[in-house]
Amino acid sequence: MDLLAAVFALRAESFTPGTEVHIPIFVDHKNWEMVAWVVGHQQITTRAGRFETTVVCCRTRLAGKLAQRGDLLVWLSDDDRRLPVRIEAPFAVGKIEASLTSYRTGPIVLR
């Protein structure tokens, strides 16, 4: 999966203190690995509202334009939705920051 898909895959992980999650990623025609772990909990406010979150630190060894200049941080809501509320990612070409602005539930699909 690509880097953004890997960030969304974190929503399915059940993080326990002191453990790392390893997710294979495919970026720039190469296989890499993203390692993620919980660094804390934080209440944050975005345009979508106020959220209690779990802060997850993600590290890759990407090279080139997508080389990280620090760890990627993801704030996931502490509720059952595990929404990615905020993402910060420093890369060689600049920093990406994204915050949740709105959210609506989709239809329930039973299979």
BARODO-285765 format. One record per atom (N, C-alpha, C): x, y, z; atom name; chain. Coordinates in nm, 4 decimals. Example, Ala and Ser with C-alpha at 12.3 -4.5 7.8 and 13.67 -1.06 7.14 Angstrom:
2
+----------+----------+----------+----+----+
|       px |       py |       pz | at | ch |
+----------+----------+----------+----+----+
|   1.3190 |  -0.5690 |   0.7800 |  N |  A |
|   1.2300 |  -0.4500 |   0.7800 | CA |  A |
|   1.3200 |  -0.3300 |   0.7800 |  C |  A |
|   1.2850 |  -0.2250 |   0.7080 |  N |  A |
|   1.3670 |  -0.1060 |   0.7140 | CA |  A |
|   1.2900 |   0.0030 |   0.7870 |  C |  A |
+----------+----------+----------+----+----+
# end
This chain:
111
+----------+----------+----------+----+----+
|       px |       py |       pz | at | ch |
+----------+----------+----------+----+----+
|   0.0840 |  -0.1186 |   0.0000 |  N |  A |
|   0.0000 |   0.0000 |   0.0000 | CA |  A |
|   0.0877 |   0.1239 |   0.0000 |  C |  A |
|   0.0296 |   0.2362 |  -0.0398 |  N |  A |
|   0.1074 |   0.3596 |  -0.0376 | CA |  A |
|   0.1078 |   0.4178 |   0.1030 |  C |  A |
|   0.1798 |   0.5281 |   0.1219 |  N |  A |
|   0.1971 |   0.5850 |   0.2554 | CA |  A |
|   0.0644 |   0.6295 |   0.3169 |  C |  A |
|  -0.0217 |   0.6940 |   0.2389 |  N |  A |
|  -0.1495 |   0.7396 |   0.2932 | CA |  A |
|  -0.2390 |   0.6213 |   0.3301 |  C |  A |
|  -0.2414 |   0.5182 |   0.2481 |  N |  A |
|  -0.3195 |   0.3984 |   0.2805 | CA |  A |
|  -0.2673 |   0.3340 |   0.4083 |  C |  A |
|  -0.1366 |   0.3372 |   0.4284 |  N |  A |
|  -0.0783 |   0.2809 |   0.5502 | CA |  A |
|  -0.1226 |   0.3600 |   0.6730 |  C |  A |
|  -0.1315 |   0.4912 |   0.6585 |  N |  A |
|  -0.1800 |   0.5739 |   0.7698 | CA |  A |
|  -0.3240 |   0.5355 |   0.8038 |  C |  A |
|  -0.4071 |   0.5157 |   0.7024 |  N |  A |
|  -0.5458 |   0.4764 |   0.7278 | CA |  A |
|  -0.5540 |   0.3345 |   0.7831 |  C |  A |
|  -0.4591 |   0.2486 |   0.7468 |  N |  A |
|  -0.4564 |   0.1121 |   0.8000 | CA |  A |
|  -0.4305 |   0.1120 |   0.9502 |  C |  A |
|  -0.3695 |   0.2165 |   1.0020 |  N |  A |
|  -0.3457 |   0.2266 |   1.1463 | CA |  A |
|  -0.4766 |   0.2241 |   1.2250 |  C |  A |
|  -0.5860 |   0.2651 |   1.1603 |  N |  A |
|  -0.7162 |   0.2682 |   1.2282 | CA |  A |
|  -0.7586 |   0.1300 |   1.2763 |  C |  A |
|  -0.7129 |   0.0248 |   1.2084 |  N |  A |
|  -0.7534 |  -0.1120 |   1.2428 | CA |  A |
|  -0.6638 |  -0.1741 |   1.3496 |  C |  A |
|  -0.5547 |  -0.1074 |   1.3843 |  N |  A |
|  -0.4602 |  -0.1638 |   1.4803 | CA |  A |
|  -0.5066 |  -0.1394 |   1.6234 |  C |  A |
|  -0.4814 |  -0.2368 |   1.7084 |  N |  A |
|  -0.5085 |  -0.2180 |   1.8516 | CA |  A |
|  -0.3742 |  -0.1984 |   1.9205 |  C |  A |
|  -0.3379 |  -0.0739 |   1.9358 |  N |  A |
|  -0.2088 |  -0.0406 |   1.9943 | CA |  A |
|  -0.2086 |  -0.0688 |   2.1444 |  C |  A |
|  -0.1033 |  -0.1303 |   2.1901 |  N |  A |
|  -0.0822 |  -0.1472 |   2.3329 | CA |  A |
|   0.0484 |  -0.0766 |   2.3683 |  C |  A |
|   0.0571 |  -0.0190 |   2.4870 |  N |  A |
|   0.1772 |   0.0561 |   2.5232 | CA |  A |
|   0.3042 |  -0.0270 |   2.5060 |  C |  A |
|   0.4040 |   0.0333 |   2.4444 |  N |  A |
|   0.5325 |  -0.0320 |   2.4283 | CA |  A |
|   0.5458 |  -0.1234 |   2.3079 |  C |  A |
|   0.4408 |  -0.1355 |   2.2261 |  N |  A |
|   0.4502 |  -0.2231 |   2.1095 | CA |  A |
|   0.4602 |  -0.1410 |   1.9815 |  C |  A |
|   0.5198 |  -0.1991 |   1.8808 |  N |  A |
|   0.5320 |  -0.1361 |   1.7500 | CA |  A |
|   0.4482 |  -0.2133 |   1.6493 |  C |  A |
|   0.3953 |  -0.1410 |   1.5531 |  N |  A |
|   0.3222 |  -0.2010 |   1.4422 | CA |  A |
|   0.4064 |  -0.1793 |   1.3174 |  C |  A |
|   0.4280 |  -0.2841 |   1.2399 |  N |  A |
|   0.5071 |  -0.2763 |   1.1172 | CA |  A |
|   0.4134 |  -0.2942 |   0.9977 |  C |  A |
|   0.4140 |  -0.1947 |   0.9077 |  N |  A |
|   0.3256 |  -0.1975 |   0.7914 | CA |  A |
|   0.4107 |  -0.1836 |   0.6654 |  C |  A |
|   0.4020 |  -0.2828 |   0.5737 |  N |  A |
|   0.4769 |  -0.2697 |   0.4483 | CA |  A |
|   0.4133 |  -0.1635 |   0.3594 |  C |  A |
|   0.4977 |  -0.0819 |   0.2952 |  N |  A |
|   0.4485 |   0.0209 |   0.2043 | CA |  A |
|   0.5272 |   0.0140 |   0.0732 |  C |  A |
|   0.4662 |   0.0663 |  -0.0320 |  N |  A |
|   0.5286 |   0.0686 |  -0.1642 | CA |  A |
|   0.5284 |   0.2131 |  -0.2121 |  C |  A |
|   0.6474 |   0.2734 |  -0.2202 |  N |  A |
|   0.6606 |   0.4140 |  -0.2578 | CA |  A |
|   0.7753 |   0.4279 |  -0.3568 |  C |  A |
|   0.7537 |   0.5035 |  -0.4622 |  N |  A |
|   0.8580 |   0.5323 |  -0.5611 | CA |  A |
|   0.9190 |   0.4044 |  -0.6185 |  C |  A |
|   0.8325 |   0.3084 |  -0.6507 |  N |  A |
|   0.8718 |   0.1814 |  -0.7131 | CA |  A |
|   0.9580 |   0.0927 |  -0.6234 |  C |  A |
|   0.9510 |   0.1143 |  -0.4924 |  N |  A |
|   1.0305 |   0.0335 |  -0.3988 | CA |  A |
|   0.9459 |  -0.0080 |  -0.2787 |  C |  A |
|   0.9825 |  -0.1196 |  -0.2193 |  N |  A |
|   0.9183 |  -0.1653 |  -0.0958 | CA |  A |
|   0.9912 |  -0.1053 |   0.0238 |  C |  A |
|   0.9136 |  -0.0569 |   0.1191 |  N |  A |
|   0.9663 |   0.0020 |   0.2407 | CA |  A |
|   0.8849 |  -0.0531 |   0.3579 |  C |  A |
|   0.9136 |  -0.0058 |   0.4755 |  N |  A |
|   0.8365 |  -0.0441 |   0.5939 | CA |  A |
|   0.8099 |   0.0805 |   0.6776 |  C |  A |
|   0.6874 |   0.0922 |   0.7257 |  N |  A |
|   0.6523 |   0.1971 |   0.8197 | CA |  A |
|   0.6373 |   0.1320 |   0.9571 |  C |  A |
|   0.7036 |   0.1895 |   1.0556 |  N |  A |
|   0.6942 |   0.1412 |   1.1927 | CA |  A |
|   0.6175 |   0.2466 |   1.2720 |  C |  A |
|   0.5160 |   0.2035 |   1.3461 |  N |  A |
|   0.4314 |   0.2976 |   1.4197 | CA |  A |
|   0.4192 |   0.2551 |   1.5652 |  C |  A |
|   0.4084 |   0.3544 |   1.6539 |  N |  A |
|   0.3898 |   0.3275 |   1.7957 | CA |  A |
|   0.3190 |   0.4469 |   1.8592 |  C |  A |
|   0.2514 |   0.4220 |   1.9707 |  N |  A |
|   0.1776 |   0.5265 |   2.0419 | CA |  A |
|   0.2759 |   0.6099 |   2.1238 |  C |  A |
|   0.2617 |   0.7431 |   2.1131 |  N |  A |
|   0.3457 |   0.8320 |   2.1928 | CA |  A |
|   0.2656 |   0.9070 |   2.2989 |  C |  A |
|   0.1341 |   0.8919 |   2.2982 |  N |  A |
|   0.0541 |   0.9576 |   2.4009 | CA |  A |
|  -0.0897 |   0.9780 |   2.3604 |  C |  A |
|  -0.1570 |   1.0584 |   2.4405 |  N |  A |
|  -0.2973 |   1.0931 |   2.4164 | CA |  A |
|  -0.3087 |   1.2439 |   2.4280 |  C |  A |
|  -0.3986 |   1.3012 |   2.3477 |  N |  A |
|  -0.4119 |   1.4464 |   2.3471 | CA |  A |
|  -0.5521 |   1.4844 |   2.3023 |  C |  A |
|  -0.6056 |   1.5885 |   2.3636 |  N |  A |
|  -0.7326 |   1.6439 |   2.3171 | CA |  A |
|  -0.6992 |   1.7532 |   2.2166 |  C |  A |
|  -0.7576 |   1.7450 |   2.0961 |  N |  A |
|  -0.7344 |   1.8489 |   1.9963 | CA |  A |
|  -0.8670 |   1.8952 |   1.9381 |  C |  A |
|  -0.8647 |   2.0171 |   1.8873 |  N |  A |
|  -0.9838 |   2.0759 |   1.8265 | CA |  A |
|  -0.9533 |   2.1097 |   1.6810 |  C |  A |
|  -1.0430 |   2.0683 |   1.5923 |  N |  A |
|  -1.0334 |   2.1028 |   1.4508 | CA |  A |
|  -1.1665 |   2.1654 |   1.4105 |  C |  A |
|  -1.1802 |   2.1983 |   1.2834 |  N |  A |
|  -1.3087 |   2.2529 |   1.2365 | CA |  A |
|  -1.4210 |   2.1516 |   1.2514 |  C |  A |
|  -1.3875 |   2.0225 |   1.2636 |  N |  A |
|  -1.4883 |   1.9174 |   1.2792 | CA |  A |
|  -1.5307 |   1.8997 |   1.4251 |  C |  A |
|  -1.4624 |   1.9655 |   1.5177 |  N |  A |
|  -1.4986 |   1.9533 |   1.6589 | CA |  A |
|  -1.3797 |   1.9214 |   1.7470 |  C |  A |
|  -1.4118 |   1.8858 |   1.8723 |  N |  A |
|  -1.3095 |   1.8519 |   1.9714 | CA |  A |
|  -1.3035 |   1.7004 |   1.9852 |  C |  A |
|  -1.1816 |   1.6471 |   1.9887 |  N |  A |
|  -1.1617 |   1.5027 |   1.9923 | CA |  A |
|  -1.0579 |   1.4629 |   2.0965 |  C |  A |
|  -1.0853 |   1.3552 |   2.1673 |  N |  A |
|  -0.9835 |   1.2871 |   2.2468 | CA |  A |
|  -0.9121 |   1.1960 |   2.1489 |  C |  A |
|  -0.7796 |   1.2014 |   2.1448 |  N |  A |
|  -0.7065 |   1.1258 |   2.0435 | CA |  A |
|  -0.5910 |   1.0453 |   2.1022 |  C |  A |
|  -0.5518 |   0.9443 |   2.0264 |  N |  A |
|  -0.4287 |   0.8701 |   2.0493 | CA |  A |
|  -0.3286 |   0.9212 |   1.9465 |  C |  A |
|  -0.2118 |   0.9619 |   1.9931 |  N |  A |
|  -0.1098 |   1.0150 |   1.9035 | CA |  A |
|  -0.0154 |   0.9011 |   1.8655 |  C |  A |
|  -0.0038 |   0.8773 |   1.7348 |  N |  A |
|   0.0779 |   0.7675 |   1.6834 | CA |  A |
|   0.1946 |   0.8266 |   1.6048 |  C |  A |
|   0.3144 |   0.7820 |   1.6373 |  N |  A |
|   0.4349 |   0.8235 |   1.5671 | CA |  A |
|   0.4677 |   0.7177 |   1.4626 |  C |  A |
|   0.4979 |   0.7612 |   1.3400 |  N |  A |
|   0.5292 |   0.6694 |   1.2305 | CA |  A |
|   0.6655 |   0.7054 |   1.1730 |  C |  A |
|   0.7463 |   0.6045 |   1.1491 |  N |  A |
|   0.8800 |   0.6267 |   1.0937 | CA |  A |
|   0.9001 |   0.5381 |   0.9717 |  C |  A |
|   0.9568 |   0.5979 |   0.8676 |  N |  A |
|   0.9947 |   0.5232 |   0.7478 | CA |  A |
|   1.1397 |   0.5562 |   0.7172 |  C |  A |
|   1.1949 |   0.4870 |   0.6227 |  N |  A |
|   1.3312 |   0.5149 |   0.5767 | CA |  A |
|   1.3273 |   0.5551 |   0.4288 |  C |  A |
|   1.2235 |   0.6290 |   0.3902 |  N |  A |
|   1.2085 |   0.6705 |   0.2513 | CA |  A |
|   1.3257 |   0.7567 |   0.2080 |  C |  A |
|   1.3602 |   0.7487 |   0.0802 |  N |  A |
|   1.4692 |   0.8286 |   0.0247 | CA |  A |
|   1.4146 |   0.9205 |  -0.0836 |  C |  A |
|   1.4944 |   1.0140 |  -0.1278 |  N |  A |
|   1.4549 |   1.1040 |  -0.2347 | CA |  A |
|   1.3621 |   1.2146 |  -0.1877 |  C |  A |
|   1.2714 |   1.2572 |  -0.2756 |  N |  A |
|   1.1810 |   1.3684 |  -0.2445 | CA |  A |
|   1.0900 |   1.3386 |  -0.1266 |  C |  A |
|   1.0582 |   1.2109 |  -0.1060 |  N |  A |
|   0.9694 |   1.1745 |   0.0041 | CA |  A |
|   1.0439 |   1.1345 |   0.1312 |  C |  A |
|   1.1741 |   1.1576 |   0.1349 |  N |  A |
|   1.2505 |   1.1271 |   0.2560 | CA |  A |
|   1.1951 |   1.2095 |   0.3721 |  C |  A |
|   1.1705 |   1.1445 |   0.4826 |  N |  A |
|   1.1183 |   1.2138 |   0.5996 | CA |  A |
|   1.2278 |   1.2935 |   0.6673 |  C |  A |
|   1.1937 |   1.4118 |   0.7128 |  N |  A |
|   1.2850 |   1.4966 |   0.7886 | CA |  A |
|   1.2457 |   1.4955 |   0.9357 |  C |  A |
|   1.1817 |   1.3913 |   0.9768 |  N |  A |
|   1.1311 |   1.3732 |   1.1122 | CA |  A |
|   1.0212 |   1.2695 |   1.1058 |  C |  A |
|   0.9624 |   1.2411 |   1.2170 |  N |  A |
|   0.8589 |   1.1383 |   1.2217 | CA |  A |
|   0.7232 |   1.1947 |   1.1805 |  C |  A |
|   0.6459 |   1.1115 |   1.1126 |  N |  A |
|   0.5090 |   1.1434 |   1.0752 | CA |  A |
|   0.4235 |   1.1207 |   1.2000 |  C |  A |
|   0.3377 |   1.2148 |   1.2334 |  N |  A |
|   0.2487 |   1.2012 |   1.3495 | CA |  A |
|   0.1045 |   1.1940 |   1.3027 |  C |  A |
|   0.0289 |   1.1023 |   1.3645 |  N |  A |
|  -0.1122 |   1.0838 |   1.3314 | CA |  A |
|  -0.1917 |   1.0875 |   1.4612 |  C |  A |
|  -0.2976 |   1.1692 |   1.4652 |  N |  A |
|  -0.3881 |   1.1748 |   1.5791 | CA |  A |
|  -0.5145 |   1.0992 |   1.5407 |  C |  A |
|  -0.5408 |   0.9867 |   1.6057 |  N |  A |
|  -0.6607 |   0.9056 |   1.5792 | CA |  A |
|  -0.7594 |   0.9254 |   1.6929 |  C |  A |
|  -0.8869 |   0.9458 |   1.6578 |  N |  A |
|  -0.9874 |   0.9643 |   1.7634 | CA |  A |
|  -0.9945 |   0.8389 |   1.8503 |  C |  A |
|  -1.0164 |   0.8601 |   1.9789 |  N |  A |
|  -1.0188 |   0.7491 |   2.0755 | CA |  A |
|  -1.1494 |   0.6702 |   2.0743 |  C |  A |
|  -1.2454 |   0.7090 |   1.9925 |  N |  A |
|  -1.3725 |   0.6369 |   1.9886 | CA |  A |
|  -1.3655 |   0.5207 |   1.8895 |  C |  A |
|  -1.4773 |   0.4525 |   1.8695 |  N |  A |
|  -1.4807 |   0.3360 |   1.7806 | CA |  A |
|  -1.4521 |   0.3705 |   1.6340 |  C |  A |
|  -1.4716 |   0.4957 |   1.5953 |  N |  A |
|  -1.4489 |   0.5336 |   1.4551 | CA |  A |
|  -1.3004 |   0.5415 |   1.4208 |  C |  A |
|  -1.2176 |   0.5719 |   1.5197 |  N |  A |
|  -1.0714 |   0.5844 |   1.4994 | CA |  A |
|  -1.0402 |   0.6768 |   1.3815 |  C |  A |
|  -1.1066 |   0.7920 |   1.3796 |  N |  A |
|  -1.0890 |   0.8877 |   1.2706 | CA |  A |
|  -0.9484 |   0.9468 |   1.2709 |  C |  A |
|  -0.8872 |   0.9605 |   1.1545 |  N |  A |
|  -0.7613 |   1.0351 |   1.1479 | CA |  A |
|  -0.7939 |   1.1846 |   1.1577 |  C |  A |
|  -0.7762 |   1.2406 |   1.2762 |  N |  A |
|  -0.8178 |   1.3778 |   1.3047 | CA |  A |
|  -0.7128 |   1.4787 |   1.2585 |  C |  A |
|  -0.5865 |   1.4410 |   1.2692 |  N |  A |
|  -0.4772 |   1.5308 |   1.2273 | CA |  A |
|  -0.3587 |   1.4461 |   1.1821 |  C |  A |
|  -0.2864 |   1.4965 |   1.0819 |  N |  A |
|  -0.1657 |   1.4313 |   1.0319 | CA |  A |
|  -0.0611 |   1.5394 |   1.0070 |  C |  A |
|   0.0609 |   1.5158 |   1.0531 |  N |  A |
|   0.1736 |   1.6045 |   1.0241 | CA |  A |
|   0.2871 |   1.5190 |   0.9704 |  C |  A |
|   0.3435 |   1.5605 |   0.8567 |  N |  A |
|   0.4498 |   1.4826 |   0.7944 | CA |  A |
|   0.5562 |   1.5743 |   0.7355 |  C |  A |
|   0.6761 |   1.5751 |   0.7936 |  N |  A |
|   0.7854 |   1.6540 |   0.7360 | CA |  A |
|   0.8628 |   1.5730 |   0.6322 |  C |  A |
|   0.8719 |   1.6250 |   0.5116 |  N |  A |
|   0.9443 |   1.5588 |   0.4024 | CA |  A |
|   1.0555 |   1.6496 |   0.3525 |  C |  A |
|   1.1399 |   1.5961 |   0.2671 |  N |  A |
|   1.2521 |   1.6724 |   0.2125 | CA |  A |
|   1.2043 |   1.7964 |   0.1365 |  C |  A |
|   1.0887 |   1.7872 |   0.0711 |  N |  A |
|   1.0384 |   1.8988 |  -0.0099 | CA |  A |
|   0.9476 |   1.9936 |   0.0678 |  C |  A |
|   0.9187 |   1.9648 |   0.1936 |  N |  A |
|   0.8326 |   2.0500 |   0.2748 | CA |  A |
|   0.7512 |   1.9692 |   0.3736 |  C |  A |
|   0.6634 |   2.0380 |   0.4460 |  N |  A |
|   0.5835 |   1.9736 |   0.5500 | CA |  A |
|   0.4371 |   1.9681 |   0.5078 |  C |  A |
|   0.3742 |   1.8529 |   0.5310 |  N |  A |
|   0.2322 |   1.8361 |   0.5042 | CA |  A |
|   0.1595 |   1.8362 |   0.6389 |  C |  A |
|   0.0553 |   1.9162 |   0.6482 |  N |  A |
|  -0.0306 |   1.9172 |   0.7669 | CA |  A |
|  -0.1744 |   1.9052 |   0.7195 |  C |  A |
|  -0.2493 |   1.8136 |   0.7813 |  N |  A |
|  -0.3898 |   1.7951 |   0.7451 | CA |  A |
|  -0.4722 |   1.7811 |   0.8729 |  C |  A |
|  -0.5861 |   1.8470 |   0.8760 |  N |  A |
|  -0.6783 |   1.8378 |   0.9897 | CA |  A |
|  -0.8178 |   1.8063 |   0.9391 |  C |  A |
|  -0.8907 |   1.7280 |   1.0156 |  N |  A |
|  -1.0271 |   1.6908 |   0.9808 | CA |  A |
|  -1.1158 |   1.8151 |   0.9864 |  C |  A |
|  -1.1888 |   1.8394 |   0.8773 |  N |  A |
|  -1.2774 |   1.9555 |   0.8737 | CA |  A |
|  -1.4243 |   1.9168 |   0.8896 |  C |  A |
|  -1.4597 |   1.7946 |   0.8494 |  N |  A |
|  -1.5966 |   1.7476 |   0.8668 | CA |  A |
|  -1.5977 |   1.5960 |   0.8580 |  C |  A |
|  -1.7077 |   1.5399 |   0.9034 |  N |  A |
|  -1.7218 |   1.3945 |   0.9007 | CA |  A |
|  -1.8700 |   1.3613 |   0.8994 |  C |  A |
|  -1.9067 |   1.2635 |   0.8170 |  N |  A |
|  -2.0437 |   1.2123 |   0.8216 | CA |  A |
|  -2.0359 |   1.0624 |   0.8031 |  C |  A |
|  -2.1222 |   0.9921 |   0.8695 |  N |  A |
|  -2.1199 |   0.8474 |   0.8613 | CA |  A |
|  -2.1778 |   0.8013 |   0.7280 |  C |  A |
|  -2.1237 |   0.6936 |   0.6778 |  N |  A |
|  -2.1736 |   0.6359 |   0.5537 | CA |  A |
|  -2.2791 |   0.5322 |   0.5845 |  C |  A |
|  -2.3334 |   0.4709 |   0.4810 |  N |  A |
|  -2.4368 |   0.3684 |   0.5019 | CA |  A |
|  -2.3753 |   0.2440 |   0.5658 |  C |  A |
|  -2.4547 |   0.1739 |   0.6407 |  N |  A |
|  -2.4119 |   0.0473 |   0.7004 | CA |  A |
|  -2.4321 |  -0.0626 |   0.5963 |  C |  A |
|  -2.3253 |  -0.1331 |   0.5677 |  N |  A |
|  -2.3309 |  -0.2381 |   0.4677 | CA |  A |
|  -2.3196 |  -0.3727 |   0.5369 |  C |  A |
|  -2.4215 |  -0.4550 |   0.5222 |  N |  A |
|  -2.4195 |  -0.5892 |   0.5813 | CA |  A |
|  -2.3861 |  -0.6883 |   0.4720 |  C |  A |
|  -2.2936 |  -0.7769 |   0.4992 |  N |  A |
|  -2.2547 |  -0.8774 |   0.3975 | CA |  A |
|  -2.2857 |  -1.0140 |   0.4471 |  C |  A |
+----------+----------+----------+----+----+
# end
